Amino acid sequence: MELLYFGDKGWGDELFFATLMTIAVSVTAMIIGFIFAALFTPLKLSNNKFLNSIGNAYTTVIRGVPELLVIYLFFFGGSGAIMFVASIFGYNDYIEINAFLTGSFSIGIISGAYSTEVFRGALQSIDKGQFEAAKVLGFNKYIYFFKIILPQMLRLAIPNLSNVWQITLKDTSLISVTGLVEIMRQSYIAAGSTRDPLFFYSFAAVLYLMLTFLSMQLLNRLETKYSKGY
Amino acid sequence: MDIELMISSFPKLLNATLITLKLLSVSLILGLFIGLGFAILRMNNNKLINKFAYGYSYIFRGTPLLVQIFIIYFGLGQIEYLRTTFLWVVLKEPYWCAIIAFSLNTGAYTSEILRSAFQTIKLGYLEAGRSLGIPSKIIFTKIQIPIAIKQSLPAYGNEIILMLKGTSLASTVTLMDLTGVAKYIISTTFKPVEVFIVAGGIYLFMTFIIHNVIKYLEKKYGFQT
């Protein structure tokens, strides 16, 4: 237990901040994922064959390739790509991107592919009459989407989105390979310097279990809130 | 785009695919037995046994696979007693550690899939079996298990694909599987995009095959309930 003391003697404060980092990366990745989902869900539902195939390619490739490979692509390729763009504008120095950004971006792209599928499924299972009624009543586009379609979609999407959140949270452990100090990386460092890997990795497992448990409690509340009236 | 590198790295990556497939098949077979065992425990009426099986699947589904591998590979070696037993022969090999972690992980997911399949079997089938005087052991092996397998095929297909992606974590414990070799080539040549296309293509090809085999099996053994 001494190993968990806060301050210089133990690893308590380090692990606490690492847990906050894991939460920060997961939330950022989830938000980036929503942005990707907002872009690709319309493509997947589009009647245009070309746009449709772009949407399908995104979800198929990302969901069919291991997360670790995607992370390596962005970790090794990210700064190269940005340096290439910068060199067009005449900037030739070495640019290193922040591990937090690479990490959340690569996990975000992965979580976006799952979110896209969830939103597509939710939109498709809304009764067609709802779309038609909203159009017939002459609502403008803002009310049509935000007041009529979105609330119904969220109700159907939230249970599946909580699964996506769980996947995203667990995937963040993989960005420890890029050196970002989150739970996994901090446990690796602590295990290396104290030679007590069993304790620290088990403690990491407990931290992850706590995070999944607490977030499930919150999400279940959200679920009941949005399914009011049904 | 460096086409030459893509062609020259292809055989190396294909060779590493063999290890990926070996890890996948061994852990799926072991995981199926573990999953079946825990699914049966989950349906037990004894509360303690039931809680134990639920706890197992909750812990393995609630923590990242990476943590599980690290605990088994780096953590278990720390216990002095284990080093003196026969188990140490197995646990000092990263290959077997990866397989133990993968099997336990996929076993947890499989037990949930099988449990829900068993629970959705119509009571009428069991009652029909009982009223015909069939012993309950035979009802279980000849009626419940075949129906459960059919009903769990789609979900199990997803689990196989998730596990295929999961085997990439073997590269973190020094195994040179497809992802491990891909990472090695990327870090020596600094051409991530080319290697990603080839390695990702191999993974996609494998998911494509698994997806279609499961689809075929679903059609062949599928039935309306």
Interface residues (C-beta under 8 A of the other chain):
Chain A: T60 V61 G64 V65 P66 E67 L68 L69 Y72 L73 F75 F76 G77 G80 Q166 K170 D171 S173 L174 S176 V177 M184 S187 Y188 A191 R195 D196 P197 L198 Y201 S202 A204 A205 Y208 L209 T212 F213
Chain B: Y58 I59 G62 T63 P64 L65 L66 V67 Q68 F70 I71 F74 G75 L76 G77 Q78 I79 I161 L164 K165 G166 T167 S168 L169 S171 T172 T179 A182 K183 I186 S187 F190 P192 V193 F196 A199 G200 Y203 L204 T207 F208
